Amino acid sequence: MKGMQTRLVHGGDPNPRIGGAVVPPIFQSATFEQKEGNDYHDGEYIRLSNTPGHVSLHEKLALVCGTESALVASSGMAAITSTLLALLSEGDGLLAENRLYGGTESFVSGDLQRWGVQVHRFDGTDPQSFQDPPPGTKVLYCEAISNPLCRIPDFQRLTDWAKSHGIVTVIDSTFATPVLFRPVEHGFDLEVHSATKGLNGHGDIAAGLVAGSHEMVEKVRRCLNLLGGHLDAHACFLLYRGLRTLGLRVDRQCQNADGLARFLSDHPRVKQVNHPTLEDHPDFQKCQKYMGGRGGGVLSFEIDGSVEQAQQICVSTKLMANAPSLGGVETLITRPASSSHAGVDREVRIAQGVTDELIRVACGVEDLEDLIEDLDVVLGGQLA
Ligand SMILES: Cc1ncc(COP(=O)(O)O)c(C=O)c1O
């Protein structure tokens, strides 16, 4: 199976088909009959993420990510926290990017520091950040496309640098998905995802993913098993189903985001648009180099107006729901200052470029013309 879409559709399917079912069934059982001669640790048990439903899903995801191994979890945060807990001990250093998803940021700067991990920061888009690492640094952690300004680090440079210092590299690739970017091809040791987003793509489950070498994933699996962060049987089935159309959905979301970004760039009420397919985006070249010129389904923009006007736009669109999250089939609109970044200190947030007026759109797969019209009406009817 060479092609991405073929892997997404057929990867992991049981052979022969179970009862002839073309769609693999839901294995809604917590425990499974022990095969003769197997000891306790070979037993299939839902919390150990080794039921037939988990195994098929892991096979599909490893094929899609191009990794030796993959492991699903009950949410993106379960995948991220288990990974960091598995790799770090008291006294170790973590080099964390300075613009992380809010939940990860709270865990890293709060809990991990409280447990004695030394947390240092770096800017993945600034080569000056890669100097000698602080002593004791064990892990480097970054994100593939940042939320909501769509910044992209220089991945190859980052992993080359980390490798030369013996540092394990982990990337949250939720915004890119394996369709746009496969981190192991650029030297990352582990990738983590919120599969709640694009991988499942239908906004109806929470799920997470860790993928990488067998050895690394096994380390995380031990931690996840003990924390009880497995994915339940029905969610395994839904994630497996969602993955089959990932390629089609990402194609459409990328087209919609690029189209909306260009429409907004020409709009008189808009003063700034952030999407990496726009030639004036600071990471346009990296988007070309690492993602084949497709920048994902999320964009953000700033209007020439007040916070209240920005908020009014978010609650006035008809097709776009005012809700956090991304990667689903329906388009969502939010103001990061009051959603994803509500917990970030205002000064820090503004310094990062996430202003009070900034609006984020996470594109779904609707028709671009309808999305443009939806935004145009709330922006004052340019097209009318
Ligand atoms: C980039 C990123 N990573 C991780 C997460 C956490 O995922 P979950 O909500 O599935 O735990 C999110 C959620 O929005 C996210 O956007």
The ligand as an SDF file (V2000), in Angstrom:
LIG
                    3D

 16 16  0  0  0  0  0  0  0  0999 V2000
   -2.7530   21.2870   19.1520 C   0  0  0  0  0  0  0  0  0  0  0  0
   -3.5650   20.5790   20.1980 C   0  0  0  0  0  0  0  0  0  0  0  0
   -2.9810   19.6190   20.9240 N   0  0  0  0  0  0  0  0  0  0  0  0
   -3.6650   18.9530   21.8820 C   0  0  0  0  0  0  0  0  0  0  0  0
   -4.9750   19.2420   22.1580 C   0  0  0  0  0  0  0  0  0  0  0  0
   -5.7050   18.4880   23.2500 C   0  0  0  0  0  0  0  0  0  0  0  0
   -6.5330   17.5240   22.6820 O   0  0  0  0  0  0  0  0  0  0  0  0
   -7.7980   16.8750   23.4120 P   0  0  0  0  0  0  0  0  0  0  0  0
   -8.8190   17.9370   23.5840 O   0  0  0  0  0  0  0  0  0  0  0  0
   -8.1940   15.7650   22.4790 O   0  0  0  0  0  0  0  0  0  0  0  0
   -7.3140   16.3400   24.7290 O   0  0  0  0  0  0  0  0  0  0  0  0
   -5.6300   20.2300   21.4170 C   0  0  0  0  0  0  0  0  0  0  0  0
   -7.0380   20.5640   21.6990 C   0  0  0  0  0  0  0  0  0  0  0  0
   -7.5730   21.5320   21.2230 O   0  0  0  0  0  0  0  0  0  0  0  0
   -4.9070   20.9130   20.4110 C   0  0  0  0  0  0  0  0  0  0  0  0
   -5.4730   21.8880   19.6760 O   0  0  0  0  0  0  0  0  0  0  0  0
  1  2  1  0
  2  3  1  0
  2 15  2  0
  3  4  2  0
  4  5  1  0
  5  6  1  0
  5 12  2  0
  6  7  1  0
  7  8  1  0
  8  9  2  0
  8 10  1  0
  8 11  1  0
 12 13  1  0
 12 15  1  0
 13 14  2  0
 15 16  1  0
M  END
$$$$
